[in-house]
Amino acid sequence: MFMTPLIAAPMAGGTTTTALALAAQVAGAFAFAAGGYKTAEQLAAHMAPLRATGVDFGVNLFVPRSTPLAASAALELAAYRSELLATASRYGAEVPLTAPPQQDPRVQDFWDEKIALLLAEPVPVVSFTFGLAPAEVVAQLHRVGTRVVASVTSAPEAAAAAATGVDALVVQHASAGGHTAAFLPGGGSTSAHATLPQLLAEVRSAVRLPLVGAGGVSSPAQAKAALAAGAIAVALGTALIRTDESGARPLHKNALADPAYTHTAMTRAFTGKPARALVNDFLRDHTATAPDAYPEVHFLTAPLRAAAAAANDPRAVNLWAGTGWKDAQAGPAATIIAEFLHEL
Ligand SMILES: Cc1cc2nc3c(=O)[nH]c(=O)nc-3n(C[C@H](O)[C@H](O)[C@H](O)COP(=O)(O)O)c2cc1C
């Protein structure tokens, strides 16, 4: 389905630039455009140059939460807002008084308009994360000739995804950088401590779909192990953050190479959804209290994260990183991709 065993993972929030996706494509990887956080107009501009190459590519979207925030989470959110005030004042930043409501297009991540765009101007592959696209949307995409990929983190999630009619799965292990793709409580996981190859084998026995392994793949040897466990391809995320074409902030790229950081951890502190990041002050201070409220927490912390970044202060910035972050190299993306492809 992907014609290559290497995939440049979608990294929304600025890391996947059009230039990074194009460089990955030219180097022989399958490139994903990152549709998350973008409006339809921004997505159209991001993917136009990829479409122009004539080479297959994918577009990744976030599946928005379909229900309003739980009452308990709303209460915790208010408490969390108070907790953030001191941190925000250090950066001269505001903490918004309220989060945008459920029906706000930003909370819906501009879902309707982006699905409309992808149906009007079809692309070869669309992948989803944070949840399952309704079977009807999968069918609509199929009718316009698009193959559909769902992201899952466990065998139960894989079975649920298969039931919606998707063509392939990204199997994301907990070692992955950035947000988890999990959508069942606790990821629906029965084996939280399995390695990526073990997780792939488990999912392999639950569904017959082609699988892409993602999470912690930082060396060709790890990529090979995932392929040997039954994946048709592996996705690189963290391994590409420091590349020349990546749009990650310099402070994020530098942090990945800074020996002062010694761990990554999963946290809801930045956005309200578990995500793996380098352990910094903000993560340490707020992980225990951050509510399960994505994307409300994302909007609450956005001004203070932006202010910290503008002050070139990584202590309150979301430094997304997978467990293999120490292997992430700077330089042209093509060099890194060529190194992997050479050995696969
Ligand atoms: C900075 C960053 C942003 C990410 N954004 C997205 C995204 O927009 N959509 C998505 O499906 N996955 C996203 N991910 C997860 C990657 O697609 C992929 O699953 C993960 O990076 C693989 O693990 P690794 O980081 O250890 O290579 C992101 C990961 C990182 C590090």
The ligand as a Gaussian input file, in Angstrom:
#p B3LYP/6-31G(d) Opt

LIG

0 1
 C        6.104000      16.530000      17.369000
 C        5.145000      15.400000      17.067000
 C        3.921000      15.678000      16.506000
 C        3.037000      14.640000      16.180000
 N        1.853000      14.928000      15.576000
 C        1.055000      13.921000      15.137000
 C       -0.092000      14.183000      14.335000
 O       -0.380000      15.319000      14.005000
 N       -0.849000      13.125000      13.937000
 C       -0.518000      11.832000      14.247000
 O       -1.239000      10.909000      13.841000
 N        0.560000      11.552000      14.992000
 C        1.360000      12.563000      15.419000
 N        2.501000      12.268000      16.113000
 C        2.865000      10.861000      16.322000
 C        3.622000      10.361000      15.104000
 O        2.766000      10.319000      13.989000
 C        4.193000       8.958000      15.335000
 O        3.210000       8.056000      15.718000
 C        5.285000       8.976000      16.389000
 O        6.101000      10.114000      16.260000
 C        6.144000       7.735000      16.275000
 O        6.990000       7.606000      17.377000
 P        8.448000       8.259000      17.462000
 O        8.201000       9.711000      17.748000
 O        9.078000       7.566000      18.599000
 O        9.112000       8.042000      16.138000
 C        3.394000      13.308000      16.459000
 C        4.631000      13.039000      17.033000
 C        5.511000      14.050000      17.329000
 C        6.852000      13.716000      17.904000

